Amino acid sequence: MPVARTVTPDGDVILLVSGESAAARAAAHAQDDDLTAVIEITDVAPVSVPHRIRGRAWLAGWLTPVRGDDRVPAALLLAERHPVGELLGLGEALTEEPLPGRYGRPAWQMLRLEVGEIGVDDLWGAESVHPDELAAAEPDPLAAHEAELLQHLAACHGEQVRELCALLGAREAAAAGQRVVPLALDRFGLRVRFAGERPFDARFDFVEPVRDVCGLRRAMRSLFEAAGH
């Protein structure tokens, strides 16, 4: 398992792994497209709900060590994206090329996955994604806070989330008496699962995409007010 990962502006995936890992040992001898690899990512809802897996993704490509002049920008990018915990000071430590044979394997190794194929199977369906789309994608501004926000909604605003049933139209009757759990949150809206004998998901879109947590508060307030009326 990588300690950290991030995506470069070119769409490559940079992985930070233990120098003793099988991936690091195999990549050390790889040249260009010699070593193929697949990253599997499972997205699990951070709240207690039946069928918690919200999606899966597969990124397949060619794995090589990050070498030479590419080490500094890759290390700084990892340190910027993961500024706490085990990565404190790691960006600086990784900027020096390890000396194989003299000091043995480095404690950490940066690997690059040049992505050639991507598949996604999530709440919206299954499809292929072109690597250029990954390179062009911007991280959702709520991604880093989503788990804590969903847990807060479930623990402290359960009644207000339940009142969103009023916005379901013809499906409102089907939601009656079912447990209501906030399942997913992004800049475009909130997804709720009605978990009963006949469970279903409902998506509640915001009036406009939110840019940060402050904008989210306003969007959620408007959503709850609309349900109350």
C-alpha positions as CSV (number, residue, x, y, z in Angstrom):
1,M,0.0,0.0,0.0
2,P,1.4,3.4,-0.9
3,V,1.9,5.8,2.0
4,A,0.7,8.6,-0.3
5,R,-0.2,9.3,-3.9
6,T,-0.9,12.3,-6.0
7,V,-1.5,13.1,-9.7
8,T,0.9,15.3,-11.6
9,P,-0.3,18.1,-14.0
10,D,0.5,15.6,-16.9
11,G,-1.8,13.0,-15.4
12,D,0.9,10.6,-14.1
13,V,0.3,9.1,-10.6
14,I,3.2,9.5,-8.1
15,L,3.3,6.9,-5.4
16,L,5.3,7.0,-2.2
17,V,6.1,3.4,-1.1
18,S,8.4,1.6,1.3
19,G,11.8,0.9,-0.2
20,E,11.3,-2.7,0.9
21,S,8.0,-3.1,-0.9
22,A,7.6,-5.5,-3.8
23,A,6.6,-2.6,-6.1
24,A,9.8,-0.7,-5.3
25,R,12.0,-3.7,-5.9
26,A,10.3,-4.5,-9.2
27,A,10.3,-0.9,-10.4
28,A,14.0,-0.5,-9.6
29,H,14.8,-2.9,-12.5
30,A,12.1,-1.6,-14.9
31,Q,13.0,0.3,-18.0
32,D,10.3,2.5,-19.7
33,D,7.3,0.2,-20.4
34,D,8.8,-3.0,-19.0
35,L,6.6,-3.2,-15.9
36,T,2.9,-2.9,-16.1
37,A,0.8,-2.3,-13.0
38,V,-2.8,-1.6,-11.9
39,I,-3.9,0.6,-9.0
40,E,-7.3,-0.4,-7.5
41,I,-9.1,2.2,-5.5
42,T,-12.2,1.5,-3.4
43,D,-14.4,4.4,-2.2
44,V,-16.2,3.5,1.0
45,A,-18.8,5.7,2.6
46,P,-17.6,7.3,5.9
47,V,-21.0,6.7,7.5
48,S,-22.7,3.5,8.6
49,V,-25.1,2.4,5.8
50,P,-25.9,-0.8,4.0
51,H,-23.8,-1.3,0.9
52,R,-21.1,1.2,1.9
53,I,-19.0,0.8,-1.2
54,R,-19.7,3.9,-3.3
55,G,-17.4,3.1,-6.2
56,R,-14.3,1.5,-7.5
57,A,-11.6,2.7,-9.9
58,W,-8.8,1.0,-11.8
59,L,-5.8,2.8,-13.2
60,A,-3.6,0.7,-15.4
61,G,-0.2,1.7,-16.9
62,W,3.6,1.4,-16.7
63,L,5.5,1.7,-13.4
64,T,9.0,3.2,-13.1
65,P,11.0,4.9,-10.3
66,V,11.0,8.7,-10.3
67,R,14.6,9.5,-11.4
68,G,17.0,12.4,-11.8
69,D,15.6,15.9,-12.2
70,D,12.1,14.7,-11.8
71,R,12.6,13.7,-8.1
72,V,12.5,17.3,-6.8
73,P,9.2,18.4,-8.3
74,A,7.6,15.0,-7.5
75,A,8.8,15.1,-3.8
76,L,7.6,18.7,-3.4
77,L,4.2,17.8,-4.9
78,L,3.8,15.0,-2.5
79,A,4.8,17.1,0.5
80,E,2.4,19.9,-0.6
81,R,-0.5,17.5,-1.0
82,H,0.2,15.5,2.2
83,P,1.7,18.1,4.6
84,V,1.1,16.2,7.8
85,G,1.9,12.9,9.6
86,E,4.6,10.7,8.1
87,L,5.3,13.2,5.3
88,L,6.5,16.0,7.4
89,G,10.0,16.9,6.1
90,L,9.9,13.9,3.7
91,G,9.8,16.2,0.6
92,E,13.2,17.5,1.4
93,A,14.6,14.1,2.3
94,L,13.5,12.6,-1.0
95,T,15.2,15.2,-3.2
96,E,18.5,13.5,-3.0
97,E,19.1,10.5,-5.3
98,P,19.6,7.3,-3.2
99,L,23.0,5.6,-3.6
100,P,22.3,2.0,-4.4
101,G,24.9,-0.6,-3.3
102,R,26.4,1.8,-0.7
103,Y,23.6,2.4,1.7
104,G,21.2,-0.4,0.6
105,R,17.6,0.3,-0.4
106,P,16.2,3.7,0.6
107,A,13.6,3.8,3.3
108,W,11.1,5.4,0.9
109,Q,10.8,5.2,-2.9
110,M,8.9,7.4,-5.3
111,L,7.3,5.6,-8.2
112,R,5.6,6.9,-11.3
113,L,2.6,5.2,-12.9
114,E,2.2,6.5,-16.5
115,V,-1.6,5.9,-16.9
116,G,-2.8,4.3,-20.1
117,E,-6.3,3.1,-19.1
118,I,-8.8,4.1,-16.5
119,G,-12.1,2.5,-15.5
120,V,-14.7,3.8,-13.0
121,D,-17.7,2.0,-11.5
122,D,-19.6,4.2,-9.0
123,L,-23.0,5.6,-8.0
124,W,-23.4,7.1,-11.4
125,G,-22.6,4.0,-13.5
126,A,-19.6,2.3,-15.1
127,E,-17.5,3.9,-17.8
128,S,-14.0,4.3,-19.1
129,V,-12.1,7.6,-18.5
130,H,-9.4,8.9,-20.9
131,P,-6.1,9.7,-19.3
132,D,-6.3,13.2,-20.6
133,E,-9.5,13.7,-18.6
134,L,-7.6,12.7,-15.4
135,A,-4.9,15.2,-16.2
136,A,-7.4,18.0,-16.7
137,A,-9.6,17.2,-13.7
138,E,-9.6,19.5,-10.7
139,P,-9.9,18.1,-7.2
140,D,-13.3,18.7,-5.6
141,P,-12.9,21.4,-3.0
142,L,-14.9,19.4,-0.5
143,A,-13.0,16.1,-0.9
144,A,-10.7,16.7,2.1
145,H,-13.6,17.5,4.4
146,E,-16.3,15.1,3.0
147,A,-16.0,12.4,5.6
148,E,-16.2,14.7,8.6
149,L,-19.1,16.7,7.0
150,L,-21.2,13.6,6.3
151,Q,-20.6,12.3,9.8
152,H,-21.6,15.6,11.2
153,L,-24.8,15.7,9.1
154,A,-25.7,12.1,10.2
155,A,-25.0,12.8,13.9
156,C,-26.4,16.3,14.3
157,H,-28.7,17.1,11.5
158,G,-30.5,13.8,10.9
159,E,-34.0,15.4,11.2
160,Q,-33.2,18.1,8.6
161,V,-31.8,15.5,6.3
162,R,-35.0,13.5,6.7
163,E,-37.0,16.6,5.8
164,L,-35.4,16.5,2.3
165,C,-38.1,13.8,1.5
166,A,-40.4,16.8,0.8
167,L,-38.3,17.5,-2.3
168,L,-38.7,14.0,-3.8
169,G,-42.0,14.6,-5.5
170,A,-43.7,11.3,-6.5
171,R,-41.1,9.4,-4.6
172,E,-41.8,11.0,-1.3
173,A,-44.2,8.2,-0.2
174,A,-41.6,5.6,-0.9
175,A,-39.2,7.3,1.5
176,A,-41.7,7.3,4.4
177,G,-40.5,5.4,7.4
178,Q,-37.1,4.6,5.9
179,R,-33.8,5.3,7.6
180,V,-32.2,8.4,5.9
181,V,-28.4,8.5,5.7
182,P,-26.3,11.2,3.9
183,L,-24.1,9.2,1.6
184,A,-22.0,11.5,-0.6
185,L,-21.2,15.1,-0.8
186,D,-19.4,17.2,-3.5
187,R,-19.5,20.7,-4.9
188,F,-22.6,20.0,-6.9
189,G,-24.9,18.5,-4.3
190,L,-25.8,16.0,-1.6
191,R,-26.6,12.3,-2.2
192,V,-28.9,10.6,0.4
193,R,-29.7,6.9,0.9
194,F,-33.1,5.9,2.0
195,A,-32.3,2.5,3.6
196,G,-35.4,0.4,4.2
197,E,-37.0,-2.6,2.7
198,R,-36.8,-1.0,-0.7
199,P,-33.7,1.2,-0.5
200,F,-32.9,3.9,-3.0
201,D,-30.6,6.9,-3.4
202,A,-31.7,10.5,-4.1
203,R,-29.5,13.3,-5.3
204,F,-30.2,16.9,-4.2
205,D,-28.4,19.4,-6.3
206,F,-27.2,22.8,-5.1
207,V,-28.3,25.9,-7.0
208,E,-24.7,26.4,-8.1
209,P,-21.4,24.6,-7.4
210,V,-19.8,25.5,-4.1
211,R,-16.2,26.6,-3.8
212,D,-15.4,25.9,-0.2
213,V,-17.0,24.9,3.2
214,C,-18.4,28.4,3.7
215,G,-20.2,28.1,0.4
216,L,-21.4,24.7,1.4
217,R,-23.1,26.1,4.6
218,R,-25.1,28.5,2.5
219,A,-26.0,25.8,0.0
220,M,-27.1,23.4,2.7
221,R,-29.2,26.1,4.4
222,S,-31.0,26.9,1.1
223,L,-31.6,23.1,0.6
224,F,-33.1,22.7,4.1
225,E,-35.2,25.9,3.7
226,A,-36.6,24.6,0.4
227,A,-37.5,21.3,2.1
228,G,-39.2,23.2,4.9
229,H,-41.4,25.1,2.6
